[in-house]
Amino acid sequence: MARISVPTAARLPSSLRVDSANIAVQKSLSRLSRESLISLVLDWLDDGSLLNAIPYLQAVDDEDGDPDDIYPPCQSPDEIHQLYLEMQQQKGPKSDVISRILEGDWRHGLTLYQLAMADFAYFDQNPTSQRWSAYQVLPLTPPPNNADGEATLQVDRKSLSIPRFHPSTFLQNLQDQVLPDVKTHYQFHRPKDLPVLILRIFVIDSPYTTNLAFLSRDGSGNTANFDSSRTIYIAFPDGSPALYITKSQGTGSTSSGESKSLQSLIVDGVPKALSRPRERYTVKSSNLASRNLEAILEKKGSRRTNSAAGGWSIYSDEKKKESPLDTVLPIPPVSRLSSDSGIGQKRMAELTPVQRAAKRAKVIAEARFGDSGIVTDGKGVEKVDIVIQDEFLSTRVPVDEGDEERSTGEAGDVNNKAKRRRSKIDVVIQEANSPDDDDGTVGDTGGSQTWVPTVKISLQGTHVWAGVRQLVEAGIVDGERMPGWMTGEDGVTTGIVRHGRIRGYKGSGMK
């Protein structure tokens, strides 16, 4: 009697195999180097992973085997382990290792657990392969004057409560948010050099948790079809109420709408999985995105650099005890020339104006950037998009009917005064009186006309803030008049500048 597969709401098991002839399997292995492939196979054969990565072994009653077999099956996992250890000591092409895996030791297919480990091995080999977006985990509380119990919850920014994270409980709650016609596979991974726990979510459109989930759409059933599958990653930093999410990726042709739809579903499902009865949470975008996970951990992690970027980074080092509140000035280092006897000393040549300007520019750059914005620090962001919404004001002078016969000279003087720049105190008063909305609108000010031009600034490179620092050191950018957001101290890569200060898109970021 044929087996019947019934749709279920369970997740895909890690032992579910995918045909080794599938293009997605070959692509997943071909991205790795030869050394990474051999190391990956040795991890598969480890005692903790062998249950979900059982290789193809020779049958007990099949002593002769197939004489035409290119890769005769081994008799035990230990024999395969020793074989790959010998390959690790030898040199050869990567294609031989892939052929040995797909046509020999795992000819019956790779499990979802093995494919997940292959993706994590590629991430360890290329840490900038994914683009991460940072989100804040914020608690929700009912309004203070809650007359009825159906009032909407509000974000409590002053609360210090954070959700308790347990991997198995989180996955169980997250699975409850998945639709029945969609199946998922989860796998955790902890990188060696980063204080973060990464969750890989593999999603496929199928109501089944058996091999029927991988059957091709044309009904042939010969090879697995991953055209409808998507993969998304979630990173949980240690000791920080934040998380980082990547865009969904698929082996087939996917539209940007499908990718954003899956990402939005994950963003909506994660806070529900973190919440508990009478303890609700939500996630809000921090408008910080980068391929460098180390750079995001620097801004939205558990370190002291969360609110100490740019010139304030000198105070984030625990080894340094310097403080601007010290009553005793630091003792400057003793010069080498002063330690020697005064006899035979030569007077140093005076610097030229160009040299003095270059030296001053470097001092200003060090003061504005501190210990950040260094090319070799490995914490660079690739792109920064800023929209400037500062208005140009033109004050209107009220004119009485009896003053229409003024001379053209007096009228010219009045117009010149109107065109002059306002004093700093006038700017402060104007900003205090104008409403500060989060929707991007600028309040009308009495007696003045505002004009807000559309100015968009995009900075791109391997290390944007290090490039700006080099421009300051070269004297191209005036470091004294440069706004603070150009040092990266606000911790956002997408923001709006209003009244000279930056805020993240839709109100997030530093205010």
C-alpha positions as CSV (number, residue, x, y, z in Angstrom):
1,M,0.0,0.0,0.0
2,A,1.4,3.4,-1.0
3,R,2.3,5.8,1.8
4,I,0.0,8.8,2.2
5,S,1.5,12.2,3.0
6,V,-0.8,14.5,4.9
7,P,-0.2,18.3,5.2
8,T,0.9,19.3,8.6
9,A,2.0,22.5,10.5
10,A,5.3,21.0,11.6
11,R,8.7,22.2,10.4
12,L,11.0,20.4,8.1
13,P,13.3,17.8,9.8
14,S,17.0,18.3,9.6
15,S,17.4,14.7,8.2
16,L,15.3,15.4,5.1
17,R,17.5,14.7,2.1
18,V,17.8,16.7,-1.1
19,D,19.0,15.0,-4.3
20,S,22.7,15.4,-4.9
21,A,22.0,16.1,-8.6
22,N,20.1,19.3,-7.7
23,I,21.6,22.5,-9.1
24,A,21.2,24.2,-5.7
25,V,23.2,21.6,-3.9
26,Q,26.1,21.8,-6.5
27,K,26.0,25.6,-6.3
28,S,26.1,25.6,-2.5
29,L,29.3,23.4,-2.5
30,S,31.0,25.1,-5.4
31,R,31.1,28.4,-3.6
32,L,33.5,27.0,-1.0
33,S,37.2,26.6,-1.3
34,R,38.9,23.2,-1.2
35,E,40.1,23.7,2.3
36,S,36.6,24.8,3.5
37,L,35.0,21.8,1.7
38,I,37.2,19.2,3.5
39,S,36.8,21.0,6.8
40,L,33.0,20.9,6.2
41,V,33.0,17.2,5.5
42,L,35.0,16.5,8.7
43,D,32.4,18.5,10.6
44,W,29.7,16.3,9.1
45,L,31.5,13.2,10.3
46,D,31.7,14.5,13.8
47,D,29.9,12.6,16.5
48,G,27.5,15.5,17.2
49,S,26.6,15.9,13.5
50,L,26.7,12.4,12.1
51,L,23.1,11.6,13.0
52,N,21.9,14.2,10.5
53,A,24.7,13.6,7.9
54,I,24.9,9.9,7.5
55,P,27.1,9.0,4.5
56,Y,26.5,6.3,1.9
57,L,28.1,3.1,3.2
58,Q,28.7,-0.3,1.8
59,A,26.0,-2.9,2.6
60,V,26.9,-5.7,4.9
61,D,25.8,-8.4,2.4
62,D,27.5,-6.6,-0.6
63,E,31.1,-7.6,-0.2
64,D,32.1,-7.3,-3.9
65,G,30.3,-4.1,-4.8
66,D,30.0,-2.6,-8.2
67,P,33.2,-2.9,-10.2
68,D,32.4,0.1,-12.3
69,D,31.9,2.4,-9.4
70,I,34.3,5.3,-9.5
71,Y,34.1,5.9,-5.8
72,P,33.6,2.5,-4.0
73,P,31.5,3.0,-0.8
74,C,33.4,2.8,2.5
75,Q,32.4,0.5,5.2
76,S,32.3,2.9,8.1
77,P,32.3,6.7,8.8
78,D,35.7,6.4,10.4
79,E,37.1,5.2,7.1
80,I,35.6,8.2,5.3
81,H,37.0,10.5,8.0
82,Q,40.5,9.1,7.5
83,L,40.1,9.4,3.7
84,Y,39.4,13.1,3.9
85,L,42.2,13.7,6.4
86,E,44.5,12.3,3.8
87,M,43.0,14.6,1.2
88,Q,43.6,17.5,3.5
89,Q,47.3,16.8,3.5
90,Q,47.4,16.5,-0.3
91,K,47.0,19.1,-3.1
92,G,44.4,18.9,-5.9
93,P,41.5,20.7,-7.6
94,K,38.3,21.5,-5.8
95,S,36.2,19.7,-8.3
96,D,37.6,16.4,-7.2
97,V,36.4,17.0,-3.6
98,I,32.9,18.0,-4.9
99,S,32.7,15.0,-7.1
100,R,33.7,12.7,-4.3
101,I,31.0,14.2,-2.1
102,L,28.1,14.2,-4.6
103,E,28.9,11.0,-6.6
104,G,30.5,9.0,-3.8
105,D,30.1,9.4,-0.1
106,W,26.8,11.3,-0.2
107,R,25.4,10.1,-3.6
108,H,22.0,9.5,-2.0
109,G,21.7,13.2,-1.3
110,L,22.5,15.9,1.3
111,T,20.3,16.7,4.2
112,L,19.0,20.1,5.1
113,Y,21.3,20.1,8.0
114,Q,24.3,19.6,5.7
115,L,23.1,22.4,3.4
116,A,22.8,24.7,6.3
117,M,26.3,23.9,7.5
118,A,27.5,24.6,3.9
119,D,25.9,28.0,3.9
120,F,27.4,28.8,7.3
121,A,30.8,27.7,6.1
122,Y,30.5,30.1,3.2
123,F,29.6,32.9,5.6
124,D,32.7,32.1,7.7
125,Q,34.7,32.2,4.5
126,N,33.1,35.4,3.2
127,P,31.8,37.5,6.2
128,T,30.5,40.3,3.9
129,S,28.3,38.0,1.8
130,Q,25.1,39.1,3.5
131,R,23.7,42.6,3.9
132,W,22.3,43.1,7.5
133,S,19.7,45.5,8.7
134,A,19.7,46.4,12.4
135,Y,16.4,46.5,14.4
136,Q,15.8,47.5,18.0
137,V,13.7,45.3,20.4
138,L,11.5,47.6,22.4
139,P,8.9,46.8,25.1
140,L,5.3,47.7,24.8
141,T,3.2,49.0,27.7
142,P,-0.5,50.0,27.9
143,P,-1.3,53.7,28.1
144,P,-1.2,55.2,31.7
145,N,-4.9,56.2,31.6
146,N,-6.3,53.0,30.2
147,A,-10.1,53.3,30.6
148,D,-10.8,50.3,28.4
149,G,-8.7,47.2,28.1
150,E,-8.6,47.4,24.3
151,A,-6.3,50.4,24.0
152,T,-3.3,50.0,21.7
153,L,0.0,49.4,23.3
154,Q,2.7,52.0,23.3
155,V,6.5,51.8,23.0
156,D,8.1,52.4,26.4
157,R,11.6,53.8,25.6
158,K,12.4,54.4,29.3
159,S,11.9,50.7,30.3
160,L,15.0,48.6,30.8
161,S,13.2,45.3,30.4
162,I,14.6,43.0,27.7
163,P,13.1,39.7,26.5
164,R,14.5,36.4,27.6
165,F,15.8,34.4,24.7
166,H,15.9,30.6,24.7
167,P,16.5,29.1,21.2
168,S,14.1,26.1,21.4
169,T,11.3,28.2,22.9
170,F,11.8,30.9,20.4
171,L,11.7,28.5,17.4
172,Q,8.5,26.9,18.8
173,N,6.8,30.3,19.1
174,L,8.1,31.4,15.7
175,Q,6.8,28.2,14.1
176,D,3.3,29.1,15.3
177,Q,3.4,32.2,13.1
178,V,4.2,30.3,10.0
179,L,1.3,29.6,7.5
180,P,0.3,25.9,7.0
181,D,1.1,25.9,3.3
182,V,4.7,27.0,4.0
183,K,7.4,24.8,5.5
184,T,10.6,26.0,7.3
185,H,13.9,24.6,8.5
186,Y,15.9,26.3,11.3
187,Q,19.6,26.0,12.1
188,F,21.6,28.0,14.6
189,H,25.3,28.9,14.2
190,R,27.8,30.8,16.3
191,P,30.8,32.4,14.5
192,K,34.1,32.0,16.1
193,D,35.2,35.7,16.2
194,L,31.8,37.5,16.6
195,P,29.6,37.7,19.8
196,V,26.5,36.8,17.9
197,L,24.1,33.9,17.4
198,I,22.9,33.4,13.8
199,L,19.7,31.7,12.8
200,R,19.2,30.4,9.3
201,I,15.6,30.1,8.1
202,F,15.0,28.0,5.0
203,V,11.5,28.5,3.6
204,I,9.7,26.6,0.9
205,D,6.1,26.8,-0.4
206,S,4.8,23.3,0.3
207,P,2.3,21.8,2.8
208,Y,4.4,18.6,3.3
209,T,7.3,17.8,5.5
210,T,8.5,14.8,3.5
211,N,10.3,14.4,0.2
212,L,7.1,15.6,-1.5
213,A,8.1,19.1,-0.5
214,F,11.0,19.0,-3.0
215,L,9.2,17.4,-5.9
216,S,9.3,19.5,-9.1
217,R,6.2,21.4,-10.2
218,D,5.9,19.6,-13.4
219,G,5.2,16.3,-11.6
220,S,8.3,14.4,-12.7
221,G,9.5,13.9,-9.2
222,N,13.0,13.1,-10.2
223,T,15.0,16.1,-8.8
224,A,14.3,18.6,-6.1
225,N,13.1,22.0,-7.2
226,F,14.2,25.0,-5.1
227,D,12.7,27.7,-7.3
228,S,10.2,28.6,-4.6
229,S,12.6,28.3,-1.7
230,R,14.0,31.3,0.2
231,T,16.7,31.7,2.8
232,I,16.9,34.4,5.4
233,Y,19.2,35.0,8.4
234,I,18.6,36.5,11.8
235,A,21.5,37.5,14.1
236,F,21.0,37.8,17.9
237,P,23.9,39.8,19.5
238,D,25.0,38.8,23.0
239,G,23.7,41.1,25.7
240,S,21.9,43.6,23.5
241,P,18.2,44.2,22.9
242,A,18.7,44.2,19.1
243,L,18.7,41.9,16.2
244,Y,19.9,41.9,12.6
245,I,18.0,40.6,9.6
246,T,19.1,39.9,6.0
247,K,17.0,40.1,2.9
248,S,15.7,36.7,1.6
249,Q,17.7,34.9,-1.0
250,G,16.5,32.2,-3.4
251,T,18.1,30.0,-6.0
252,G,15.4,30.8,-8.6
253,S,14.3,34.1,-10.1
254,T,12.7,36.2,-7.4
255,S,11.2,39.6,-7.5
256,S,12.0,42.4,-5.0
257,G,8.4,42.3,-3.8
258,E,8.6,38.6,-2.8
259,S,11.9,39.3,-0.9
260,K,10.5,42.2,1.0
261,S,7.3,40.3,1.7
262,L,9.1,37.5,3.4
263,Q,11.3,39.9,5.3
264,S,8.3,41.8,6.6
265,L,6.7,38.5,7.7
266,I,9.8,37.7,9.7
267,V,9.9,41.2,11.2
268,D,6.3,40.8,12.3
269,G,6.8,37.2,13.6
270,V,10.0,37.7,15.6
271,P,8.5,40.1,18.2
272,K,5.5,37.8,18.7
273,A,7.9,34.9,19.3
274,L,9.9,37.0,21.8
275,S,6.7,38.1,23.7
276,R,5.1,36.4,26.6
277,P,1.8,36.9,28.5
278,R,1.7,40.5,29.9
279,E,5.1,41.1,28.4
280,R,5.0,42.3,24.8
281,Y,7.7,43.5,22.5
282,T,8.1,45.1,19.1
283,V,11.0,45.6,16.7
284,K,11.8,48.9,15.1
285,S,14.3,49.7,12.3
286,S,17.5,51.4,13.4
287,N,18.2,52.5,9.9
288,L,21.7,50.9,10.0
289,A,22.5,48.5,7.2
290,S,25.8,47.1,6.1
291,R,27.5,44.0,4.9
292,N,30.0,44.3,7.7
293,L,28.5,42.6,10.7
294,E,31.4,43.8,12.9
295,A,30.4,47.4,12.0
296,I,26.8,46.8,13.1
297,L,27.9,45.2,16.3
298,E,30.0,48.3,17.0
299,K,26.9,50.5,16.7
300,K,24.1,48.3,17.9
301,G,25.7,45.7,20.1
302,S,26.6,45.3,23.7
303,R,29.7,47.3,23.7
304,R,30.4,50.8,25.0
305,T,30.6,52.2,21.5
306,N,26.8,52.2,21.0
307,S,26.5,55.9,22.0
308,A,30.2,56.8,21.7
309,A,31.0,57.1,18.0
310,G,33.0,59.7,16.1
311,G,35.0,62.0,18.4
312,W,33.4,60.4,21.5
313,S,35.0,57.0,20.7
314,I,38.1,57.9,22.8
315,Y,35.9,57.5,25.9
316,S,34.6,54.0,25.0
317,D,37.9,52.3,25.7
318,E,37.8,50.9,29.2
319,K,41.6,51.0,29.5
320,K,41.7,54.8,29.1
321,K,40.7,56.8,32.1
322,E,40.6,60.2,30.4
323,S,37.5,62.4,31.1
324,P,36.7,66.0,30.2
325,L,35.5,66.4,33.8
326,D,39.0,65.9,35.3
327,T,40.1,68.9,37.3
328,V,43.8,68.0,36.8
329,L,45.1,68.5,33.3
330,P,47.0,65.5,31.8
331,I,50.8,65.7,31.9
332,P,52.1,66.0,28.3
333,P,54.8,63.5,27.3
334,V,58.3,64.7,27.9
335,S,60.1,65.6,24.6
336,R,63.2,63.8,23.6
337,L,64.9,67.0,23.0
338,S,64.3,68.3,26.5
339,S,65.9,65.2,28.0
340,D,69.2,65.9,26.3
341,S,71.5,68.6,27.3
342,G,70.9,72.0,25.9
343,I,74.4,72.1,24.3
344,G,74.5,71.4,20.6
345,Q,70.7,71.5,20.1
346,K,69.6,72.8,16.7
347,R,66.6,74.9,16.3
348,M,63.9,73.1,14.3
349,A,63.0,74.6,11.0
350,E,59.8,76.5,10.9
351,L,56.9,74.9,9.1
352,T,55.7,76.4,5.9
353,P,52.0,77.6,5.7
354,V,51.2,74.5,3.7
355,Q,52.7,72.2,6.3
356,R,51.0,74.1,9.1
357,A,47.6,73.7,7.4
358,A,48.2,70.0,6.8
359,K,49.2,69.5,10.4
360,R,46.2,71.4,11.6
361,A,43.8,69.4,9.4
362,K,45.1,66.1,10.9
363,V,44.6,67.4,14.4
364,I,41.1,68.5,13.6
365,A,40.4,65.1,12.0
366,E,41.6,63.3,15.1
367,A,39.4,65.5,17.3
368,R,36.3,65.0,15.2
369,F,36.7,61.2,14.6
370,G,38.7,60.1,17.6
371,D,39.6,56.4,17.3
372,S,36.9,55.7,14.6
373,G,37.1,56.2,10.9
374,I,40.4,54.3,10.4
375,V,40.8,52.4,7.2
376,T,42.3,49.3,8.8
377,D,39.8,49.0,11.7
378,G,37.6,46.6,9.8
379,K,34.4,48.4,10.8
380,G,33.4,50.2,7.7
381,V,30.0,50.7,6.1
382,E,29.6,50.7,2.4
383,K,26.8,53.2,1.7
384,V,25.3,56.2,3.5
385,D,22.1,57.9,2.1
386,I,21.2,61.3,3.7
387,V,18.3,63.6,2.8
388,I,18.6,67.2,3.9
389,Q,15.3,68.9,4.7
390,D,16.6,72.2,6.2
391,E,14.7,75.2,4.9
392,F,15.9,78.5,3.5
393,L,14.0,81.3,5.3
394,S,13.1,84.7,3.8
395,T,11.5,86.9,6.4
396,R,8.7,89.1,5.2
397,V,8.6,92.7,6.5
398,P,5.1,94.1,7.0
399,V,4.5,97.3,5.0
400,D,1.8,99.9,6.0
401,E,-0.3,101.7,3.4
402,G,1.1,105.0,4.4
403,D,4.7,103.8,3.8
404,E,4.2,103.0,0.1
405,E,5.8,106.3,-0.9
406,R,9.2,105.3,0.5
407,S,12.2,106.0,-1.5
408,T,13.8,103.2,-3.5
409,G,17.0,103.6,-1.4
410,E,15.2,102.9,1.9
411,A,13.4,99.9,0.3
412,G,16.7,98.6,-0.9
413,D,18.1,98.8,2.7
414,V,15.1,96.9,4.0
415,N,15.5,94.2,1.4
416,N,19.1,93.8,2.2
417,K,18.3,93.4,5.9
418,A,15.7,90.7,5.0
419,K,18.3,88.8,3.0
420,R,20.9,88.8,5.7
421,R,21.4,85.6,7.6
422,R,19.6,85.3,10.9
423,S,21.5,85.3,14.2
424,K,22.0,82.1,16.1
425,I,19.6,83.1,18.8
426,D,16.9,83.7,16.1
427,V,17.5,80.3,14.7
428,V,17.1,78.7,18.2
429,I,13.9,80.6,18.8
430,Q,12.6,79.6,15.3
431,E,13.3,75.9,15.9
432,A,11.7,76.1,19.4
433,N,8.5,77.6,18.0
434,S,8.2,75.3,15.0
435,P,6.6,71.9,15.6
436,D,8.9,68.9,15.3
437,D,6.9,66.2,13.5
438,D,8.1,62.8,12.7
439,D,6.4,62.6,9.3
440,G,8.9,64.8,7.7
441,T,6.7,68.0,7.5
442,V,8.1,71.3,8.5
443,G,5.8,73.6,10.6
444,D,4.8,76.9,9.3
445,T,6.4,79.9,11.0
446,G,4.6,83.1,11.4
447,G,5.9,86.0,9.3
448,S,8.2,83.9,7.2
449,Q,8.3,82.0,3.9
450,T,10.1,78.6,3.8
451,W,11.6,76.9,0.9
452,V,12.8,73.3,1.4
453,P,14.9,72.1,-1.6
454,T,15.3,68.4,-2.3
455,V,19.0,67.6,-1.4
456,K,20.1,64.0,-1.3
457,I,23.6,62.9,-0.4
458,S,24.9,59.4,-1.1
459,L,28.4,58.3,0.1
460,Q,29.7,55.0,-1.2
461,G,32.9,53.1,-0.7
462,T,34.5,50.3,1.2
463,H,34.7,52.4,4.4
464,V,32.6,55.6,4.1
465,W,33.6,57.2,7.4
466,A,37.3,56.5,6.8
467,G,37.0,58.2,3.4
468,V,35.5,61.3,5.0
469,R,38.3,61.4,7.6
470,Q,40.8,61.2,4.8
471,L,39.1,64.2,3.1
472,V,39.3,66.1,6.3
473,E,43.0,65.3,6.7
474,A,43.7,66.4,3.1
475,G,41.9,69.7,3.7
476,I,39.2,69.0,1.1
477,V,36.5,69.0,3.8
478,D,36.4,71.7,6.5
479,G,36.6,69.6,9.7
480,E,35.6,72.5,11.9
481,R,32.3,73.3,10.1
482,M,31.5,69.8,9.1
483,P,28.3,68.5,10.7
484,G,28.5,65.7,13.3
485,W,26.6,63.2,11.1
486,M,29.5,63.2,8.7
487,T,31.6,61.5,11.4
488,G,29.2,58.6,11.8
489,E,28.5,59.4,15.4
490,D,24.7,59.1,14.9
491,G,24.9,55.4,14.1
492,V,22.6,55.4,11.0
493,T,23.2,54.8,7.3
494,T,19.9,56.2,6.2
495,G,18.6,59.4,7.7
496,I,17.0,62.9,7.4
497,V,18.8,66.0,8.4
498,R,16.4,68.6,9.8
499,H,17.5,71.7,11.7
500,G,21.1,70.6,11.4
501,R,20.6,67.3,13.2
502,I,20.1,63.9,11.8
503,R,17.4,61.4,12.6
504,G,16.7,58.0,11.1
505,Y,14.1,57.5,8.4
506,K,10.6,57.6,10.0
507,G,12.0,58.9,13.2
508,S,14.5,56.2,14.3
509,G,18.1,56.9,15.1
510,M,19.7,59.5,17.2
511,K,17.7,62.6,18.0
